Structures are given as C-alpha cells and as structure tokens.
C-alpha cells in the first residue's frame, strides 16, 4: 500500500508542532515534540555491526555472515543501503588490508537496493541507484539469509556529504548548501524541500518497499553547523541558500549581520594561522566578535535546529508507517570531543525522536582524533595557548581523565572514556531510548605514513566492551566497518560478549 499521502500529512503535522515548540528568538533552541510511540521490539543483548556493500560482493554473503555471527557474536546486521561512497582498502594503503576481503578501487555512493519511483515523485533526486555491483540488491540478497540465522536486518542509511554524489546523482548539486560568499558546496541543505523529500522517500521506500525484510532503520549524517565547522578546520561556512535565508528572516535574524560576523571570525582565524596576535589576544577578540554579532550563534542554532527538525520528521514518518520497527540515529564522535557540539546535541531533546542512539565512542582512534581537535582549538579561538597548556582545563569541563597531550595519539583513549560517555547518554535519555556505544575495532586514525598512532589490539576490544556493558549500555555496535576489522579483534569482541551476557546482572 502506498502511504505517501498519510506520511506527508503526518510530517506536516509534526513540523507544525515543532514550530510551536520553537522559540523565534536569536537564542532559539529546537525542542522536538514528543511522538506517541508504540513499544519497539528491540532485541535483548543487542550486538550490531556495520557492513559495507563491497564486503558482501567481495567475500560472499554467507562468508560475511559466518564471520560476524560466529566470530563476533553479532545478532543484528547494519547493512549500508545508501552511502556517500565505498572506500575499499588497498594492499599498500595507509590502512593495512586485514586478513579478509579484497583490495580494490573506491567508488561513488548511492543506493544499494532497488526502489519504486513512486516514493520519489516529489523530488528531482530520483536516479541514485549505485550500479557498480550490477544487480546486487543488499536487502534481497542479505536479509533473508540473515533472518534464516536468527539475525535482524537494519538498513543503515548514511547521509554524509560526498563530492562524488554531485557527479553520480542527477540534480544532486542543485540541493547543495551555499556558503557565506555565495558559492555552491558539495553538502546538501537540510532546509531544501527537494532534499527533504529525497530523505523521506528513502525511508518510505525501505519500510514500505521491503516490509518483511527490513527490521528497522539506522540513520546517520556526520554534519555540523558553520560555527563548529570553523572550530574544526572546515573552511565552508554554510548555509546561506534561499531556503535558509527565508527561515532566518522568519526568525528575525539579520542575514547581512550573520554573514559579516562569520567573515570577521574567519579573518581572526586566518590571523591565528599566521601567528598575527591581536593586542587583546585571540580569545578576547573571538568573544568580542560574538558579542558584536550575536547573529553568528543564531545562525549556528538555525542550522542545528534544521538538522534535528529533519531527523524528527523522518522519525515521525517512520513511526507512522511501522510503529514497531526501531528507528534511530548515529551520533558522530565530535559529540564527545567538542564542548560546543555537545551543547547542541542534547540527549534530553534527542530522546523525543529516537528509539535508539549509536554513539561513536571509538576510544583507540579517539586518541589521535581528540589530539587533532585540541590542535584545532589552539589554532583558532584558543590560539593564546598550546594544547598541553589548556588540556587539564579541557579534561575538567569534559569530565575526562585521559593521557597527557604528548601521549594521546599513541595511547588512545581509555575504556573509562567509553564508560563515561555511555553513562552520560543513558542519563540524558532517561530510559526512553536504547543506547548502543560504538566499539572501536580497527577504526582508522589520521592515516599519517609512519605514525605511531594507537591501533586496536584484542585486549582493547575486550576492555571497551566490558566498559560499555558495565556502564549499562543496552547493546553495542561493532565499529566502524566489518571491512576494516582484523578477525582476531572481531573474535575478541564475540568471546567477550558471550562471557558478559552469560554473567547474571548484579
């Protein structure tokens, strides 16, 4: 049955409700309305794993399922149904090819399943099927075999930006964000109605097109607003397209002042990069610009609220179609590094529109990643000090007890980091949402040739899983991709999970 009309009516109602909960002020904070939820049949002792499309093709569906079930104790397959790209590993690449899989060329992304065009009648983004694997349909090929083994099949809909999509998906470039200088980017805009219909159509095509095969949807998009992008060294200051500008005007935000403020902030960061210290110092000037142009943070809030509004809409639409099927979200690791991003991604709000959250607590890769983030802070707003100089204060405000800065990249983050982030998420959702920490199994780091950055060992996997489950996690997601994992580390995960789940709870 085609539920397009019912779905769109529900989405409009949800959007209107969200507007009532949103204050039209410069310090606007999005508050999603609660959606009436039916009980979701979440699996006990949930163990998921993310699997790229090429792994099924290169190794064979049965071989992959054998490995993840027998070695990893996995009971829920997170299979990519859409991705911004497929990055195969190389024999001589910066990340060693593990002891399974095949090397090959990376490919542009798209959908790895067949869909009915009727679900995309209201968007120009209709032709996005990835054809590199021929007629391989990940849902039809994998889901029946997974279910025959007692495993669940979750569609992993990852919507990260990727320049390759502009080249492979007709009209995709037309939904792109526009930066502060009026230039198109490779990042789609969440306020663009064409892109919103595309995202909704994918959810509908999965739940209505494969009602007996798809057991739930995991939705992800690792995106940040313009303020946070600048802090983390992303040069594109977005979005100022016509739809964002219309939304900004409706909220009483001066577009011209927001643009001017971001340009001045960019000039300050450029001065920091050149070590051209202002008389009053970098942080004082940073704060002065924010005081002079409060529109900077208003525009950041507009971006973040728009991002979360779309996610709330997708959740509401999914619940209208399949109330008992879990629909949840991946939360990127910046949530654990950045106090600014942490403030925007509030678990107490997220619990209103999610059945589960997968939090990226990649502790081994987290060491180099956190070191890089601290370096970005010291290159921008905190350029008055070096990372080692403000590290103790940073750990205090983030509630961490980790290695000194000079050892972060080689030591990684501790299992205590996984436990603390798990507990923080559980406290935020107050039992209303399942929390699945992402367990680091060979997650790539910064890929610097010859670097001594932390890499995963079996004991690391065991400690991280025990930390997550010990902190009260409802399950785990073995991360980042099956294709990157060495089988010894995958086996360490499976053995530990069997031991943990066999133990009676205290």
C-alpha positions as CSV (number, residue, x, y, z in Angstrom):
1,X,0.0,0.0,0.0
2,X,1.3,3.5,-0.8
3,X,1.3,5.6,2.3
4,X,2.7,8.7,0.7
5,X,-0.2,10.9,1.4
6,X,-0.6,9.7,5.0
7,X,3.1,10.1,5.6
8,X,3.3,13.6,4.2
9,X,0.3,14.7,6.2
10,X,2.0,13.3,9.3
11,X,5.2,15.1,8.5
12,X,3.4,18.4,8.0
13,X,1.6,17.9,11.4
14,X,4.9,17.1,13.1
15,X,6.6,20.1,11.5
16,X,3.8,22.4,12.6
17,X,4.1,21.0,16.2
18,X,7.8,21.5,16.2
19,X,7.3,25.2,15.2
20,X,5.1,25.7,18.3
21,X,7.9,24.3,20.5
22,X,10.5,26.5,18.9
23,X,11.1,30.0,20.2
24,X,11.5,32.6,17.5
25,X,14.4,34.3,19.2
26,X,18.0,34.9,18.4
27,X,18.9,32.3,21.0
28,X,16.4,29.8,19.6
29,X,16.7,26.2,20.7
30,X,14.9,23.4,18.9
31,X,12.7,21.3,21.1
32,X,11.2,18.3,19.2
33,X,7.6,17.4,20.2
34,X,7.2,14.0,21.7
35,X,5.8,11.4,19.3
36,X,3.5,8.8,20.7
37,X,5.4,5.6,20.4
38,X,4.4,2.0,20.4
39,X,6.7,-0.4,22.1
40,X,9.6,-1.2,19.9
41,X,10.8,-4.8,19.6
42,X,14.4,-4.2,20.4
43,X,16.5,-7.4,20.6
44,X,17.9,-8.4,24.0
45,X,21.7,-8.3,24.2
46,X,21.8,-6.2,21.0
47,X,25.1,-6.7,19.0
48,X,25.2,-4.9,15.7
49,X,27.9,-4.4,13.1
50,X,28.2,-2.1,10.1
51,X,28.9,-3.8,6.8
52,X,29.8,-2.0,3.5
53,X,28.3,-3.1,0.2
54,X,31.6,-4.3,-1.3
55,X,32.1,-6.8,1.6
56,X,29.1,-8.8,0.6
57,X,30.2,-8.8,-3.1
58,X,33.9,-9.4,-2.5
59,X,33.6,-12.2,0.2
60,X,30.2,-13.6,-0.4
61,X,27.1,-13.1,1.7
62,X,27.4,-16.4,3.5
63,X,31.1,-15.9,4.4
64,X,30.5,-12.5,5.8
65,X,27.5,-13.7,7.9
66,X,29.6,-16.7,9.1
67,X,32.4,-14.3,10.3
68,X,30.2,-11.8,12.0
69,X,27.9,-14.3,13.7
70,X,30.4,-17.0,14.7
71,X,33.4,-14.7,15.5
72,X,31.7,-11.5,16.5
73,X,28.5,-12.9,18.2
74,X,26.6,-10.4,16.0
75,X,22.8,-10.7,16.0
76,X,21.9,-7.5,14.1
77,X,23.3,-6.6,10.7
78,X,23.6,-2.9,9.9
79,X,23.9,-3.1,6.1
80,X,24.6,0.0,4.1
81,X,21.6,0.7,1.9
82,X,22.8,4.2,1.0
83,X,26.2,5.7,1.3
84,X,28.2,8.7,0.1
85,X,30.9,6.4,-1.2
86,X,32.5,3.0,-0.8
87,X,36.2,3.2,0.2
88,X,37.9,-0.2,-0.4
89,X,41.2,-0.8,1.4
90,X,44.4,-1.2,-0.6
91,X,47.2,-3.8,-0.1
92,X,49.7,-1.0,0.2
93,X,47.4,1.7,1.5
94,X,47.7,3.8,4.7
95,X,45.3,1.4,6.4
96,X,46.5,-2.3,6.0
97,X,44.1,-4.7,4.4
98,X,43.0,-7.1,7.2
99,X,43.0,-10.9,6.9
100,X,39.8,-11.0,4.8
101,X,38.3,-9.1,1.9
102,X,39.8,-7.9,-1.3
103,X,41.6,-4.7,-2.3
104,X,40.0,-2.6,-4.9
105,X,39.2,0.9,-6.1
106,X,36.9,3.2,-4.2
107,X,33.6,4.0,-5.8
108,X,31.0,6.7,-5.6
109,X,28.0,6.1,-3.5
110,X,24.3,5.8,-3.9
111,X,21.6,3.2,-3.1
112,X,22.5,-0.5,-2.9
113,X,18.9,-1.6,-3.3
114,X,16.1,-1.3,-5.8
115,X,13.3,1.2,-5.1
116,X,10.0,2.2,-6.6
117,X,10.0,5.7,-8.2
118,X,6.6,6.4,-6.7
119,X,8.3,7.2,-3.4
120,X,10.3,10.0,-5.0
121,X,7.5,11.7,-7.0
122,X,8.0,15.0,-5.2
123,X,11.8,15.3,-5.6
124,X,14.1,15.7,-8.5
125,X,16.5,13.2,-6.9
126,X,15.2,10.1,-8.5
127,X,18.1,8.3,-10.1
128,X,20.6,7.4,-7.3
129,X,20.9,3.6,-7.6
130,X,24.6,2.5,-7.4
131,X,25.2,0.2,-10.4
132,X,28.8,-0.7,-9.7
133,X,27.8,-4.0,-8.2
134,X,25.5,-4.8,-11.1
135,X,22.1,-6.0,-9.9
136,X,23.2,-6.8,-6.4
137,X,20.4,-5.7,-4.0
138,X,21.7,-5.8,-0.5
139,X,18.3,-6.1,1.1
140,X,17.1,-9.0,-1.1
141,X,20.5,-10.8,-1.0
142,X,21.4,-10.4,2.7
143,X,18.2,-10.0,4.7
144,X,16.7,-13.5,4.0
145,X,20.0,-15.2,4.8
146,X,20.5,-13.2,8.0
147,X,16.9,-13.9,9.2
148,X,17.4,-17.6,8.5
149,X,20.3,-17.5,11.0
150,X,18.1,-15.7,13.6
151,X,19.7,-12.3,12.9
152,X,17.9,-9.0,12.3
153,X,18.5,-6.8,9.3
154,X,18.7,-3.0,9.8
155,X,19.0,-0.6,6.9
156,X,22.0,1.7,7.5
157,X,21.1,4.9,5.7
158,X,24.3,7.0,5.9
159,X,23.9,10.6,4.5
160,X,27.4,12.0,4.9
161,X,28.3,14.6,2.2
162,X,30.5,13.4,-0.6
163,X,31.6,15.3,-3.7
164,X,31.2,12.1,-5.8
165,X,27.4,12.3,-5.3
166,X,27.3,15.5,-7.2
167,X,28.7,13.7,-10.2
168,X,26.7,10.5,-10.0
169,X,23.2,11.6,-8.9
170,X,21.4,13.9,-11.4
171,X,20.3,17.2,-9.8
172,X,22.2,16.5,-6.5
173,X,24.3,19.6,-6.9
174,X,21.1,21.7,-7.1
175,X,20.2,20.9,-3.4
176,X,23.7,21.9,-2.2
177,X,24.4,24.4,0.6
178,X,25.6,27.9,-0.3
179,X,28.5,29.3,1.6
180,X,28.8,32.8,3.1
181,X,30.4,34.0,-0.2
182,X,27.5,32.7,-2.4
183,X,29.3,29.6,-3.7
184,X,27.7,26.1,-4.0
185,X,29.3,23.4,-2.0
186,X,29.2,19.6,-2.0
187,X,26.9,19.4,1.1
188,X,23.2,19.1,0.7
189,X,21.0,21.6,2.6
190,X,18.5,20.2,5.2
191,X,16.2,23.2,4.5
192,X,16.0,22.4,0.8
193,X,12.5,20.9,0.3
194,X,13.8,18.8,-2.6
195,X,16.4,17.2,-0.4
196,X,13.9,16.7,2.4
197,X,11.6,14.8,0.1
198,X,14.6,12.7,-1.0
199,X,15.4,11.7,2.5
200,X,11.7,11.0,3.3
201,X,11.4,8.9,0.1
202,X,14.3,6.7,1.1
203,X,12.8,5.9,4.5
204,X,9.4,5.2,2.9
205,X,11.0,3.0,0.1
206,X,12.7,0.9,2.8
207,X,9.8,0.4,5.1
208,X,7.0,0.2,2.5
209,X,9.1,-1.4,-0.2
210,X,10.6,-4.2,2.0
211,X,8.1,-4.6,4.9
212,X,9.1,-8.2,5.6
213,X,12.9,-7.8,5.1
214,X,13.8,-4.5,6.8
215,X,13.6,-4.8,10.6
216,X,14.5,-1.2,11.3
217,X,16.5,1.8,10.1
218,X,19.7,3.4,11.4
219,X,20.0,6.9,10.1
220,X,23.3,8.8,10.1
221,X,24.8,12.1,8.8
222,X,28.0,13.5,10.2
223,X,27.4,17.2,9.8
224,X,27.9,20.3,11.8
225,X,26.9,23.9,11.6
226,X,29.1,26.8,10.4
227,X,30.5,27.8,13.8
228,X,31.5,24.3,14.7
229,X,32.9,23.7,11.2
230,X,35.2,26.7,11.6
231,X,36.4,25.5,15.0
232,X,37.3,22.1,13.5
233,X,39.0,23.5,10.5
234,X,36.3,23.0,7.8
235,X,36.5,26.1,5.6
236,X,33.0,26.1,4.2
237,X,30.7,28.5,6.2
238,X,27.2,27.3,5.3
239,X,24.4,27.6,4.7
240,X,23.0,30.8,3.2
241,X,20.9,29.4,0.4
242,X,17.4,30.9,-0.3
243,X,15.7,28.4,2.0
244,X,18.0,29.1,4.9
245,X,17.7,32.8,4.3
246,X,13.9,32.6,4.3
247,X,13.9,30.7,7.5
248,X,16.4,33.2,9.1
249,X,14.2,36.2,8.1
250,X,11.2,34.4,9.6
251,X,13.1,34.1,12.9
252,X,14.1,37.8,12.8
253,X,17.8,37.1,12.2
254,X,19.7,39.7,10.1
255,X,21.3,37.7,7.3
256,X,23.7,40.5,6.4
257,X,25.0,40.7,10.0
258,X,25.3,36.9,10.3
259,X,27.4,36.9,7.1
260,X,29.5,39.8,8.2
261,X,30.1,38.2,11.6
262,X,31.3,34.9,10.1
263,X,33.6,36.8,7.8
264,X,35.2,38.6,10.7
265,X,35.5,35.3,12.6
266,X,37.2,33.8,9.6
267,X,39.6,36.8,9.4
268,X,40.5,36.2,13.1
269,X,41.3,32.5,12.5
270,X,43.4,33.4,9.4
271,X,45.4,35.8,11.6
272,X,45.8,33.0,14.1
273,X,47.1,30.7,11.4
274,X,49.7,33.4,10.6
275,X,50.5,33.9,14.3
276,X,49.4,37.6,14.0
277,X,48.3,38.1,17.6
278,X,45.9,40.9,18.2
279,X,46.7,43.3,21.0
280,X,44.0,41.9,23.3
281,X,44.7,38.3,22.4
282,X,42.8,35.7,20.3
283,X,40.2,34.6,22.7
284,X,39.2,38.1,23.8
285,X,38.8,39.1,20.1
286,X,36.9,35.9,19.5
287,X,34.5,36.7,22.3
288,X,34.3,40.4,21.1
289,X,33.1,39.3,17.7
290,X,30.4,37.1,19.2
291,X,29.2,40.0,21.3
292,X,29.2,42.3,18.3
293,X,27.5,39.8,16.1
294,X,25.2,37.5,18.1
295,X,23.8,36.5,14.8
296,X,26.7,34.2,14.5
297,X,25.3,31.9,17.1
298,X,21.7,32.5,15.9
299,X,22.7,31.2,12.5
300,X,24.5,28.2,14.1
301,X,21.3,27.4,16.0
302,X,19.3,27.8,12.8
303,X,21.5,25.2,11.1
304,X,21.4,22.7,14.0
305,X,17.7,23.1,14.6
306,X,17.1,22.5,10.9
307,X,19.2,19.3,11.0
308,X,17.3,18.0,14.0
309,X,13.9,19.0,12.7
310,X,14.5,16.9,9.6
311,X,15.5,13.9,11.8
312,X,12.4,14.4,13.9
313,X,10.3,14.4,10.7
314,X,11.9,11.2,9.4
315,X,11.4,9.6,12.8
316,X,7.7,10.6,12.8
317,X,7.2,9.4,9.3
318,X,8.8,6.0,10.1
319,X,6.6,5.6,13.2
320,X,3.5,6.4,11.1
321,X,4.4,3.5,8.7
322,X,5.9,0.9,11.0
323,X,5.4,1.8,14.7
324,X,7.0,-1.4,16.0
325,X,10.2,-1.1,13.9
326,X,13.1,0.7,15.6
327,X,14.3,3.9,14.0
328,X,17.4,5.5,15.5
329,X,20.4,7.7,14.8
330,X,24.2,7.6,14.7
331,X,25.8,10.4,16.8
332,X,29.2,11.4,15.5
333,X,32.3,11.4,17.7
334,X,32.5,15.2,17.8
335,X,29.7,14.9,20.4
336,X,32.4,13.6,22.8
337,X,35.3,16.0,21.8
338,X,33.7,19.4,21.4
339,X,32.0,21.2,24.2
340,X,30.3,23.4,21.6
341,X,28.9,20.5,19.6
342,X,28.0,18.7,22.8
343,X,25.9,21.7,23.8
344,X,24.0,21.5,20.6
345,X,23.4,17.7,20.6
346,X,21.4,17.5,23.8
347,X,20.4,13.9,24.7
348,X,17.4,15.2,26.7
349,X,15.9,16.6,23.4
350,X,17.1,13.6,21.3
351,X,15.1,11.2,23.4
352,X,11.9,12.7,22.0
353,X,12.5,11.4,18.5
354,X,14.6,8.2,18.5
355,X,14.2,4.6,19.5
356,X,18.0,4.1,19.8
357,X,21.2,6.1,19.5
358,X,24.5,4.7,18.4
359,X,27.2,6.9,19.9
360,X,30.6,6.9,18.3
361,X,32.8,6.1,21.3
362,X,35.8,4.9,19.3
363,X,38.5,5.1,22.0
364,X,41.5,3.8,20.2
365,X,41.0,6.1,17.2
366,X,39.7,8.7,19.7
367,X,43.2,9.5,21.0
368,X,44.5,10.8,17.7
369,X,41.1,12.3,16.9
370,X,41.0,14.2,20.2
371,X,44.6,15.4,19.8
372,X,43.6,16.7,16.4
373,X,40.6,18.5,17.8
374,X,42.7,20.1,20.6
375,X,45.1,21.2,17.9
376,X,42.2,22.9,16.0
377,X,41.1,24.7,19.2
378,X,44.6,26.0,19.7
379,X,44.7,27.1,16.0
380,X,41.5,29.1,16.3
381,X,39.7,30.6,19.3
382,X,42.2,29.3,21.9
383,X,45.4,30.2,20.0
384,X,46.7,32.1,23.0
385,X,47.7,28.7,24.5
386,X,49.0,25.4,23.3
387,X,47.1,22.1,23.7
388,X,49.3,20.9,26.6
389,X,48.7,24.2,28.3
390,X,44.9,24.1,28.4
391,X,44.5,20.3,28.4
392,X,43.8,20.0,32.2
393,X,41.0,22.6,32.0
394,X,39.6,20.8,28.9
395,X,39.5,17.5,30.7
396,X,37.7,19.1,33.6
397,X,35.0,20.6,31.5
398,X,34.5,17.4,29.5
399,X,34.8,15.2,32.6
400,X,37.6,13.1,31.3
401,X,40.7,11.6,32.8
402,X,42.9,10.7,29.9
403,X,46.6,10.7,28.8
404,X,48.8,13.8,28.6
405,X,48.7,15.6,25.2
406,X,52.0,14.2,24.0
407,X,50.8,10.6,24.6
408,X,47.2,11.0,23.4
409,X,47.8,9.8,19.8
410,X,49.8,6.8,20.8
411,X,47.8,5.8,23.9
412,X,44.4,6.3,22.6
413,X,41.5,7.0,25.0
414,X,40.8,4.7,27.9
415,X,37.9,2.3,28.4
416,X,36.8,4.8,31.1
417,X,36.0,7.2,28.2
418,X,33.6,4.7,26.8
419,X,32.0,4.1,30.2
420,X,31.6,7.8,30.9
421,X,30.1,8.6,27.5
422,X,27.7,5.6,27.9
423,X,26.6,6.8,31.3
424,X,26.1,10.4,30.1
425,X,23.9,9.2,27.2
426,X,21.9,6.9,29.5
427,X,21.3,9.7,31.9
428,X,20.2,12.1,29.1
429,X,17.7,9.7,27.6
430,X,16.3,8.6,31.0
431,X,15.4,5.1,29.9
432,X,13.3,6.2,26.9
433,X,15.9,5.4,24.2
434,X,18.2,2.4,23.8
435,X,21.9,3.4,23.9
436,X,24.4,1.4,21.8
437,X,28.0,2.6,22.1
438,X,30.2,2.1,19.1
439,X,33.1,-0.3,20.0
440,X,36.3,0.6,18.2
441,X,37.6,-2.3,16.2
442,X,40.4,-1.1,13.9
443,X,38.8,2.3,13.2
444,X,41.4,4.2,11.1
445,X,43.0,7.2,12.6
446,X,44.7,10.1,10.8
447,X,46.5,7.9,8.3
448,X,49.8,9.6,8.6
449,X,52.6,7.5,7.0
450,X,55.0,6.2,9.6
451,X,52.9,7.5,12.5
452,X,52.9,5.7,15.8
453,X,49.2,6.3,16.4
454,X,47.2,3.9,18.6
455,X,45.9,0.8,16.8
456,X,43.5,-1.8,18.1
457,X,44.5,-5.0,19.9
458,X,42.2,-7.8,21.1
459,X,42.6,-6.7,24.7
460,X,41.5,-3.2,23.8
461,X,38.3,-4.6,22.4
462,X,37.6,-6.7,25.5
463,X,38.1,-3.8,27.8
464,X,35.9,-1.4,25.8
465,X,33.0,-3.9,25.6
466,X,33.2,-4.6,29.3
467,X,33.3,-0.8,30.0
468,X,30.2,-0.2,27.8
469,X,28.1,-3.1,29.2
470,X,29.3,-2.4,32.7
471,X,28.1,1.2,32.3
472,X,24.6,0.0,31.5
473,X,24.6,0.0,27.7
474,X,21.6,-1.7,26.0
475,X,23.9,-3.2,23.4
476,X,26.9,-2.4,21.3
477,X,27.7,-1.7,17.6
478,X,31.0,-3.2,16.5
479,X,32.5,-0.3,14.6
480,X,33.4,1.2,12.3
481,X,33.2,-1.3,9.4
482,X,33.5,-5.1,9.1
483,X,35.8,-4.5,6.1
484,X,38.4,-2.8,8.4
485,X,38.4,-5.4,11.2
486,X,41.1,-8.0,11.8
487,X,39.4,-11.3,12.6
488,X,41.4,-11.7,15.8
489,X,39.8,-8.4,17.1
490,X,36.4,-9.4,15.9
491,X,36.8,-12.7,17.7
492,X,37.8,-10.9,20.8
493,X,34.6,-9.0,20.6
494,X,32.5,-12.1,20.2
495,X,34.2,-14.0,23.0
496,X,33.8,-11.1,25.4
497,X,30.2,-10.6,24.6
498,X,29.4,-14.2,25.2
499,X,31.1,-14.0,28.6
500,X,29.4,-10.7,29.5
501,X,25.9,-11.8,28.5
502,X,26.3,-15.1,30.3
503,X,27.0,-13.4,33.6
504,X,24.0,-12.6,35.8
505,X,23.4,-8.9,36.3
506,X,24.3,-7.5,39.7
